[in-house]
Each structure stands twice: as C-alpha cells, then as structure tokens.
Amino acid sequence: MANNSFQVKLPPMTVYHLVLSETDLTVYPYITDLKITPAIGYSDGNAQFTVSATITDSDNDMRPPTIDLSSVGGSATTPLVRNGDKYSITYTVPANTASGLKTFEISAVDAAGHGVKSNVSYRVIRDLPLPISGTVMPSGQVKANDSMTRLTRLQVRS
C-alpha cells in the first residue's frame, strides 16, 4: 500500500466483493516515533524528560493531542506542543515523587471521535541519603562504614 492506494489482481471468472468502509484506518489519528528521553531520572526536583512523537490525521480534523502526567504530579490532560506533525513536551519531575516505573498515555482524537492511544514509560528513582556510621580515629580521620563502599576514609579538619 503506497500513497493510500492499493491494487488488487483478480483471477478471471471469479467474483469478489470488496467493501471499503469508514473504518479504514486512514481517517484515524496515527502515532509514530513515540519516545521519551531520558527514560530514567531522580525525584530531586531537577530531573526532566521529553516525550516526543509524530502524530498525523489524514482528514486534518484532529484535536490537540494530550498526555496523562498524573502519575508524576501533572495534569491528566496536558497538551502536547506542536511543531508540524511533531509533538512534544518537556516536564520536570517534582521533588519527592514516589519511585517506580511511571506510564504515560498519549491520546489523539479527531472531530469525528476517531482516536488513538499509545504509552511510554519513565522510571523515577528516589534519591535517598545513605546511612553512614563510623569512628573518629586519634589521627583526626573518620573511618566510615556504609552499605555502598564498605570502608571509606574521610579527613575531618577543624
């Protein structure tokens, strides 16, 4: 199928009945090249991600597409910014957002009610302080033990 047309070769002496209806997918909005970058970040209030996609509608009556950012404190109907057939949004993950895999649904609907939805995911990592315990040595050094490095030496200056 090229340029929204196709060719059917029918054998001789055969009867075929072809029905093309409005359920033809060319009248529906269509999402391609959906991506999120980066796909992982901390919930420190500084991490950002950008969701981008190409969204088209052959009968050109599409309403502005939206993304559901409610799982990271945003609106469930955040509009995407348009640049031709490209749509995108950059979002800052709020501080203290719960860690885990967050799925965002992108929706596009046209005036006739034809719609399409697609999902993209982002992993939030909660930046938690590591508990550190240690001993002050007579030399003034601190011998610290933590779960990541096991034995860390720090110089304490007064």
N, C-alpha and C positions, 0 to 999 in steps of 0.2 A: 504494500500500500504506500503510495507516494503522492504527496500533494493532495491528500484527502480524496483520492480516486483509486479505483481498482478495476481489474479486468477479470472477467470470468469466461473461460472457454467451455462451451457446452458441446458434448458429443452429439453427432447428428441423430435425428429420430428420437430424441429424449425430451421430456417435458420437465422443466424446472420452474418453480415458483419462488422468486426472490422477493422478500419484503424488507424494505429499509424503513425503520420507524424512528421516531424521535428519541428512542433510547440509544441511538447512535452516539457513541462517546464523544464525537467532535463538538457537541453542544455543551458538554460539561467542562467546568474548570479543570485544569490539569496541573499537578505539581511535579516538578523535576528538579534535580540538582539540589535537593534539600541537605543542608549540612549545618553543623554547629562547630564553632572554633573559639577557644579550645573546648574540649569535651569534658574537662575536669578543672576544678578550682576550689580554693578555700572560702570559707564563710567569714572572712575577716573584714568585709565591707569594701574591699578594694578589687576583688576578682570580677572580671567582666567576661561575658561571652557574646558572640554574634551569631544569630541564626539567619541564614540566607537561603533563598530558593528562587527558582524560575517558576512563575505561575501564569498560565495563559488561559484564555477562554475564547474560542473561535467565533462566538457570536457577540463578543465585546460588550457584554452587559453584566460583568462581574462586579459585585460589591467589594469594598476594600477587604482584603484578607486579614485574619486575626490570628493571634497566638495566645494560648492559655498559659500564663505565667504564674497562676495562683499558687503552685507548689513551692515557689520561691518568693512569695510575698507580693507578686504583681497582680495585675488585673486578669480576669479570665477571658477578656475580650480586648487585649492590647492590639491596636492596629499595627500592621507592618508598613514600613516606609517604602514607597515605590520609586523605582528608577528604571523606566521602560518596562520590560517583562520581569525584571529582577525586583525582589522584595527582601527586606532585611530589617533587623532590629538589633541594637546593642543594649545589653542590660547589665546592671551592676548587681551582683548577689548581695543582699543585705547581710550585715554582720549578724552572727549567731543563727543563721539559717541552719536548720537541722541537717545533719549529714545524711547522705544516701543518694541513690540514683533518682533523678527527677526527670519525668517525661513530660514534654510539652507537645500539645496538639495544635497543628496549624490547620485552619479551616478557610475554605474559599467557597462562596455561594454566589450564583448569578441571580438575575431578576426573576427568572422562571423557577427558582428554587432548586436548580441542579447544584449539587455540592460535592466537595471532595475534602477529605481529611487525611493528614499524614502526621507521623510522630517523629520526634528527635529527642535524644536523652543527654543529660548533663549530670555528672557526678559531683556532689558537694562534699568537701572534706572539712570537717570541723577542726580548726586549729586549736588543739588543747595543750596547755602547758604540761611539760613533763615533770613529775615529782622528782626532786633531787634531794638526796641526803648525803651528808659527808662529815668529814672530820677535819678540824683545823690542826695542822701539824705545827710543831715547835718552830719550824723554819718560816712560818707565815703562809705556807701553801695550803690550799684546801684540796683534800683528796675527796672527790665526789663520786658517788655511785648513782647511776640512773639506768633505766631499762634499755636505753639505746646504745650507750657506749661502754657500759660496764665499769670502766675506770677512767676518769677524766681528771686531769690536774689543772687547777686554776691558780693563778697568782693573785693574792689579795694584797693590795697596797693601801696603806693608811696615810 
